[in-house]
Amino acid sequence: MVEESPWPLTGALGALTTTTGGVLYMHSYKLGGLILISGICFVLYTMVVWFRDIIREATFEGHHTVSVATGLRIGMILFIVSECLFFFAFFWAFFASSLAPTIEVGSIWPPVGIVTFKAQEIPLLNTFILLLSGASVTWAHHALRAGDRITTIRSLGITILLAIIFTALQYMEYSTSSFTIADGIYGSTFFMATGFHGLHVIIGTILLSVCLFRAIRFDFTIEHHFGFEAAAWYWHFVDVVWIFLFISIYFWGSLA
């Protein structure tokens, strides 16, 4: 087994600091912004050093035995399950509000005064982009298992490019929105669900970029490449969540 690591503890403290700072900032406390930024920096630092240690253990020290690799896989699966529950809460809030609209929102959905996005425009384009990125990351995985390093690098580059395009289009969509997160239950559920998905896309892009850098450095082999597999699993999870978002919030949720 590998040596004990302090980074789970520092990561938890960073997440707590970030959450606390975010709440204080949204309630206009003076130190809220500073605490929020400090927490984010703490989390980013933990991610960097934790990645560093795992890469060092796997690539240079050879500590990732079958038992260690199995533990990492179980940990990643449990993390994705926790992420599923995270988004389940947003979908629950959306359907609870949309299936039985209260009198405060006019007893209709979408509420009066909300001009929704057209699902067949940017959201549909982003759906095709994410599905294509899921295919390209799968292509990279098959190429890696076949020992084709050049194809792995190219397909990973394509995946990252598609992810950046998705994020840019999401930003364009937000910038043209006629409503905000403060506009009632529709604005809250819409921006919480799609906004956190966008954050997960950014995180997934970072993970895939690290994998691209490692592939260029010959860190991955046919037998040992769990770092890439974990990033690919995460990216497929992001794809699936977007499909549910598109169908429920963008398409069904915008029907008058």
HUGINOR-V270124 format. One record per pair of residues at least 4 apart in sequence whose C-alpha atoms are under 7 Angstrom apart, sorted by the first residue. I is the first residue (numbers start at 1). J is the second residue. Records with the same first field share a line. If there is no record, write none. Layout:
# HUGINOR-V270124
I=J  J
This chain:
# HUGINOR-V270124
1=63  68
2=63
6=10
7=11  46  50
8=12
9=13
10=14  46
11=15  43  46
12=16
13=17
14=18  39  40  42  43
15=19  39  43
16=20
17=21  35  36  39
18=22  35  36  39  40
19=23
20=24
21=25  32  33  35  36
22=26  32  36
23=27
24=28  29  32
25=29  32  33
31=35
32=36
33=37
34=38
35=39
36=40
37=41
38=42
39=43
40=44
41=45
42=46
43=47
44=48
45=49
46=50
47=51
48=52
49=53
50=54
51=55
52=56
53=57
54=58
55=59
56=60  61
57=61  62  63  64
58=62  63  64
59=219
64=68  69
65=69
66=70
67=71
68=72
69=73
70=74
71=75
72=76
73=77
74=78
75=79
76=80  230
77=81
78=82
79=83
80=84
81=85
82=86
83=87
84=88
85=89
87=91
88=92
89=93
90=94  189  193
91=95
92=96
93=97  189
94=98  189
95=99
96=100
97=101
98=109
101=105  107  108  109
102=106  107
103=107
105=111  112
106=111  112
109=256
110=114  253  254  256
114=179
115=178
116=254
117=250
119=123  124  250  251
120=124
121=125
122=126  169
123=127  246
124=128
125=129
126=130  166
127=131
128=132
129=133  162  166
130=134  239
131=135  239
132=136
133=137  159  162
134=138  236  239
135=139
136=140  155  158  159
137=141  155  156  159  232
138=142
139=143  155
140=144  151  152  155  156
141=145  152
142=146
143=147  148  149  151  152
144=148  149  152  222
145=222
147=222
148=152
149=153
150=154
151=155
152=156
153=157  212  215
154=158
155=159
156=160  212
157=161
158=162
159=163
160=164  205  208  209
161=165
162=166
163=167  201  205
164=168
165=169
166=170
167=171  198
168=172
169=173
170=174
171=175
172=176
173=177
179=183  187
180=187
181=187  188  191
182=187  188
183=187
184=188
185=189
186=190
187=191
188=192
189=193
190=194
191=195
192=196
193=197
194=198
195=199
196=200
197=201
198=202
199=203
200=204  238
201=205  238
202=206
203=207
204=208  231  234  235
205=209
206=210
207=211  231
208=212  231
209=213
210=214
211=215  228
212=216
213=217
214=218  219  220
215=219  220
220=224  225
221=225
225=229
226=230
227=231
228=232
229=233
230=234
231=235
232=236
233=237
234=238
235=239
236=240
237=241
238=242
239=243
240=244
241=245
242=246
243=247
244=248
245=249  250
246=250  251
247=251  252
248=252  253
249=253  254
250=254
251=255
